[in-house]
Amino acid sequence: MLTWLRSRSRPGKTAAALYGSIVTQARIPEFYTRAGVPDTMEGRFSVISVHMFLALERIRSEGANGDELARALLESFVTDIDDNMREIGIGDMGVPRRVKKAAAALHEQMEAYRAAVAESSDTQLTAAIARYIVVQDGVGQPSVVAAYVRRASSHLAQQPWGEIEAGRITFPPF
């Protein structure tokens, strides 16, 4: 209801820019061609979720400095999910329930990815990717996405906080 007001705040503007970068990265064709993620709503949601995880982990690594930005980024995600559901014709009564499910799915995936990334081996990360990212049979493998997540996590850890705080986040090539 007041998203227009939040989007005008500094954290809201920064979060909108960060979310735009996340969605842009999630749309690169290699996720759908090389990794085998289906180019469907569910497939795109899962790739956006991976990038939300990566961005939020980097933001949260800044401690209290990143709390407001992390919250605003999550609000951008929820607003986008809400808008997309309405755009595809889901009725007003069904949208809140489905948005809650999407937010819960993001939270569940983030917990699994967080635990998996903390491990030195890629076994747990590959298993988490296999569980949450639908990969088309015979087209790709979860290990390809897991390797990307490892590279992206290291890449984001090297980005200066000032850049991210200004709304500029970059992901490595797939």
N, C-alpha and C positions, 0 to 999 in steps of 0.2 A: 504494500500500500504506500509506504513512504520510500520506496526504492529510489525514486527520483531525488529525494533529499540526500539519501546515503551516497548515491553515485556522485553527488557534487562535493562530498567531503574529500579531503586529501587521501585518506585510506581507501575510500570508495573509488576514486579515480585511478589510483595506483592498482588496486585489485582488478578493475576493469581492464587495464592495460595488460596486467599479468595474465588474466584469464584469456584475453585475446591471443596472447602468445601461446598459451597452453592449447587452445583449440586449433590454432594454426599448425602447431607441431603435430597434433593428433590427426590432422588431415593429410599428412604426407603419405603418398601412395605406397611406400615400402611396407608400412604396417599391414596393408591389405593385400599387397602382392607377394612380397618376400616372406613376411611373417605369417601370412595366412589368416589374419583376422578378417572376418566377413565384413564387407562394407554395408552394414545394416545399422539401425539405431543402437542395437545392443553392442555390436562391435565397436562403434564409435564411442559409446558410453564407456566401454572398458578401457579404450586407449586414452580417453580424457581422464579417467580415474587414475591410471598409472601416472600421468603427468601432474595431476592434482597432488598425488602422493609425493612425487619428487619435489614439486614447488613448495608444498606445505612443510615437508621435512627440512628443506633449506631455510625457510622462513622461521620455523620453530627452533632451529639451531641458534638463532640470535636471542633466545630466551624471551624475557618480557618485552624487548624491543619489537619483536615480531607478532605479539599477541593480537593487536588490533588489526594488523594487515592480514593475518591468518583468518581471523573472523570475517573480515570484509571479502576475502577471496572465497571463502565458503559460501557467503551470501551471494556472490556473483554466480557461483556454480548452481546454487539452488534456484536463483532467479532464471538462469538460462534453462534449466530443466523444466521449470514451470512454464516459461514462454514456449518452449518446444512442444510440450504436451498440449498446450492450448492450440498451437499452430497446426498440429496434426488432427485436431478435432476432438480431443478428449474433453468431455463436458466439465463444467465448473465444479460439479459435485465429486467427480473422480480425480481431479488433479491433485488436491492436497494429499490424498491417500497414496497416490503414486509418487509424488515428490518425497513423501516420508520414506517410502520404500527405496527410492533412489539414494537418498541421503544415508539411510541405514546400510545400503550396499556399499557406498563409498567408504563409510566408517569401517565396515567389516574388512574390506579389501585393504584399506590403509593399515589396519592392525596386522594383517597377515604379511603384507609387504614389509612393514617395519621390522617384524621379527625375522623375516627371511633375509633382509639386507644386513642385519646385524651379524649373521652367520658368515664365516669366511668362505664356506663352500657355496656353490651355486645350486646345489641339490634342492634345498628348501625354497629358494627363490623360483627356480624352474617349476617346482610343484605348485607354488602359489600362483604363478602366472598360468599354469595349466588349469588350475581350478577356476580362476576368475576371468580369464580371457579366452573366449571361444576361438579356437583355431580350426580352420577347415581341414578336414582329413586329407592328407597327402599333399597339402600346399605349403604348410609351414610347420614350425616347431616352436613350442614355448621357450626353448633354450635360446632362440634367436632374440626374443623379447627380453628374456632375463639378462642376457649379455648387454643389451642396450640399456636396461635399467641400471646395471652396475656402472657402465660408462657415464650415463647421464647423472647419476648420483655423485660420482667423483667430479664430473665437470661442474655441476652446480655448487659443490663445496668450494671450488676455486673462485667462483664469481664473487666480486666484492659486494658487500651488503649495500653499499650506497647505490649501486646499479639496480639491484633488486628493489630496494626501497623507493627508487625513482620510477619503478614500473617497467624496468628493462630486464628481462630474463631470457637467456639463450640456452637452447638445448643442443647437444652434439648431433652431428649427422647420424642418421640411422645406420 
